[in-house]
Amino acid sequence: MKTRGIILLPKLLLLLALLSSRVPVRAYSADTVGSCSSNSLKSDARTFFEHENELLRQRRRNEFLTSYEYNTNVTEDNRKAMIAVATSNAAANKEMTRNVIASGYVDSSDEDIKRQATILGDLGIDVLPESDYKELLNAVSLMQSNYATATVCPYNKEGKCTLQLEPHIQERLSDSRDPKELKHYWRQWYDKAGTPMRENFKKYIEMTRKSARLNGYSSYADYWIHFYEDSEFEANLDKVYKAILPLYREIHGYVRYRLRSYYGDEIVPENGNIPMHLLGNMWAQQWDNALPLFTPYPEKPFIDVTSEMLRQNFTVRKLFELGDEFFKSLGMRALPKSFWDLSVLTRPADREIICHASAWDLYQDSDVRIKMCTDVNTHYLYVVHHELGHIQYYLQYEKQPTVFRAAPNPGFHEAVGDVIALSVATPKHLKSIGLSDVGKLDDESRINELFKNALKKIVFLPFAYTMDKYRYAIFRGEVEESKWNCAFWQMRSEFSGVEPPIQRTDADFDPPAKYHIDADVEYLRYFAAHIFQFQFLRALCTKAGQYVKGDPEKSLDNCDIYNSKEAGEAFSKFLSLGASVHWKKALNEFTGETEMDPSALMEYFEPLTKWLQAENQRLKVPIGWGDTDIQISILTIMPISIGVSFFFDISRIFSTADGENSRWGRHAQYLNFLIFTLIFLTTLVLIRIHDDHVTAIE
């Protein structure tokens, strides 16, 4: 695992890769002005980075413009244009990186110069030779195009197979209570959005592995992790997952119990995994769409302001104006005119668009945009504020050098969007903007709202954890290619306790049915964001005077920072840093903390945790999902994997033994025989324990 610090081996490998590409290197030297003074050297460095940052800004603008055009108008011509610009930029980025590494500025005593050099010396996939780079972009863009254009057939009806994921399929998953219909749409989507992309995904894995090696990393997983600048980040991630697991298990057990009461024993088991098609979401990453089936207090109404928005004749633009007003109330920046002119906020009728909501920084004159297919309802009220959180982040760090126009931790950007949505969703805020007349909930309504929020926030964490734990395993070569699909479902089973509604085998290929896997988006940023957002919330609410620990009148779950200039000032200062400092320093200045810490999240949901523990005990609800296929398969596969690796290591060490050392060769043979005998016997025992273990997940 590596960080952004000065790492000798990766830099040497990268420099060798760059020197082999035959692009001329511009000469930069400290004595070009005839002086070796400290001030002169720093002046040269600043001139150097000002120049490179401006060129980088221009390249990013051109690349993001063509990418935005493709995302808002999915055509083959736009896809090719996007790849062409990205390929051209990759060559220029290589030259830039070569210049940065050759300059020696990574050894500068000036922390700002050193940090710029370290980040700009990180090429990522641009390190690939041009032909490989094009292959990678082609594979990724084809997966994205397939995802954007995939359609399915209606259930039990004659008609064209033109139903899209959003809104058609998702509406049926949310509203239907017919398990056969839900199974139909689940299978159709995974068969069309996932399986046909196997070869593109294979090419993606091949090229990202190559790029990781050229960058000096053992795998693309380790390359992703290095962005967190923390050698212990993966271990801390595992600790956080374990910390939230008891609450997740309580939610899982309660939901499974209530689903079983509704659907019966034949569809939902008393123990074990929950069939995921019943949970209201294609990927079972959030379960709130199925909330009517397991509401703690069904007689208590939820906060849903959709009807009120419709009564007040809200438009999509009005939703965004509300979000803009929220940030202005904090003393932060207003949306520029170009945002309203250039964003795509609803689904166009005349072209295909990738509807997945996203915020864009176009790197010139405050050109920020949003691309999404918005409807007027409660859900989109929160999504709009989330996306505008990204936009505000872009605007706040706009004055930073191009290299620092980013979050210092991949999880910060998502957390910024989510912390705003948390404030907006409170009864206090909804009352203040005229969408509700209830400013505080009674105890039962509070449990309902916390439970609904947990179905989005807590339930999401094991899902996000699995998305990248799975890809880490693929990137690191820990799963045979022939087992890629079953490994995916085995990990969903182990970490989340959910399973597909039908048998899936390795003849299927389901991971690309999730957009972020198609788009090469590292996903643990969302896991981290779901932890950081509650740390941010606690800090902002404290500064706004809206939170006092232990005070029921000032609890985290009803904190609204709207109109707080104190909170806005602290938030602006935090956001304006961009990536100019290490994330732990930025976090410490903002919250007083230096680690990803789930204590704020657990405090937020503490009333729900206590209620669930008591209710599950009263109902005698089984908790957990027992041994899973993944637990068996990991115990079966990993000893073989480790043993094979060790076997070859031993063989290589002793294969050339001769003369007086020949006895070591004989010892190696005996050792290899013992290793494989042990692995074989272990496998037989595990298969005996789990004699129904098969490669397909039932």
C-alpha positions, 0 to 999 in steps of 0.5 A: 500500500502506498501514499502520495508521499515520496516513494522511490520505487514507483517514481523510478518505474514511472520515469523509466516508462515515460523515458521509453515513450520518446516524447521530448523533455523540456529542460528546466533548471535552477540556474536559468536565471543565473542564481542558485539562491533559495528565493530564486529556486522557489521562484523558478518552481512557482513559474514552472507549476503556474505554467503546467497548471494552466496547461493542465486546466486547458486540457481538463476543460477540453476533455470534460467538455467532450465528456459532458457532451457525450454524457448528455447526448449518447452517440457513437460520434460523441463517444469517439470524440471523447476518446480522441481528446482524452487520448491526446491529453494523455500524451500531454500529461505524460510529458508533464509528468516526465518534466515534474519527475525530472525537475526533482521538485518532489524533494523540495523543502517547500511543502506546497511545491512538494505537494504539487510535484507529488500529485502531478507526478501521478499519471494514473491510466495516462501512463499506458501506451497510446494503443492500450489507453485507447483500448481501456477507454473503449472498453469503459465507454462501451460499458457506459453506453450499454448501461445508458441504452439498455432496455427491458420488456414489460412483465406479462404484457405485449409491447415493445421492449423499451423500458429504461432503468429510470424511471420505468424499471425503478418505479416497478421495483419500488411499487410492485409487491408481486415477487414474480414481476420483481424477479422478471425486471431484476433478471432482464436488467442484469441479463442486458446490462451485465452479461454482455459486457464480460469481454469489455470488463475483462479488457478493463481489468487487463489494462488497469493492471498494466497501468498499475504496474507502470505506475509502480503499484502491485495492483490497481487496488493499491493504486486506488488506495494510495489516493487516501494518503494513509497506509492504514486506510484499508485496515481502518476501513475494515474496522469501520465496517465491523463497527457498523455491522451490529446495527446493520444486522439488527436492521437486516433481521428486522426487515427479513422478519417483516418481509417473511410475514408479508411474503411467506416462508417460501419466498423469504427464509427465517434465517439466511439471506434476503432475496434482493429483488424484494427490497425496492432497489435494483442492487439492494443498496438502499431499502427505503423504497420498500419501507411500507412493508416494514415500517416500525409504526405504520399508523404514523405518517412519514415526512413526504413533501411531494404532495405539498410541492405539487400543490405549490406548483413546484418545478424542477428549476424551483428545486434548484433555486431552493438549493441555491438559496440554502448555500446563500443563506450560509454566506456561500457562493450563488450559482452562476448564470452559466449554470442555469444556461448549460446544465441538463436538469431533466431528461431530453425528449430528443436524445439518449442521456446518461441519467445518473446524476452528476456534477461537473467542474468545467475548469473555466470562469466558474463553469459548473453544471449538473446533468440529471433527470430530475422529477419533482418529489421528496427524493429529488429535493434531497438529490438536488441539494446533494449535487449542489454540494458538489457544485459549491465545493467546485466554486469554493476551491476554484482559486486553487492551482489546477492540481489542487482543484479536488478534495484531499480525500475521495470521500470528502466530495460525496460527504459534502453533498450528503451533509447538506441533504441531511440538514435539508431533510430535517423537520425543522428545515422543511418547516422553515421553507414552507413545505411542512408544518411540523418542526419536531417529531414525536418519539414514534415518528422519530423512530420511523424517520430514523429507520427510513434514513438507516435504510439509506445510510446504514444499509448502504455501507455493506453494499459500498464495502462489497463493491470495492472489496470485490474489485480489489480481489479481481485487481489483485488476481485473487479470484480466477476469471472463471469464478468472477461472477460467483465471487461477486454474489458470494461477497454480496452474501457474506458482507450484506446477507442478500442474494439474487432472486434466481440462480446465477452462475459463472455463465452470467456476468452481473457486476457491470449492471452497476453504473460505477463498475462500468465507469471505472469509479472507485466506490469506497469513496461513498463508504467513506463519505457515509462516515465523514458526512456525520462527522461534518454534520456534528461539526457544523451543527456545533458551530451553528449552535444547533447541537448539544450532546445529550440535549433532546432539543438539540439532537443531530437528527433534527439539526438544521444549519440553514441561515448560520453564517458561523457554520457557513464560514467554517464550511467555506474555509474547509472547502476552499482548501481543496487538495492543497493539504493532507485530508487529516489536516483539513479534517482536524481544522474543520472538526477537531478529528484526524480519522474516519470515525463512525462515532457521530453516525452511531450517535445519530442513530442511537435511538433507533439502535436501542429500539431495534434491539428491544423490538427484535428481542421482543419478537424473537427475531433471528439476527445474522445470516449464518454461514454463507457460500462466500465463507466456505469458498474463501476457506476453500479457494484461498488456501489453494491460492496461497499454496500455489503461490508458495509452491511456485516461490519454493520451486523458483528458489530451489529449482537451480539447486545443484552440488552440495545444495542439491539436498535443498532441492529434494527438501523443496519437493517434499515440502511442496508435496506436503503443502498440496496434501494439506490443501487437498485434505482441507478442501475435502473437509470444507466440502464435507462441511458444506456438501451443497456448495456449488459454483452457482448461487441459489 
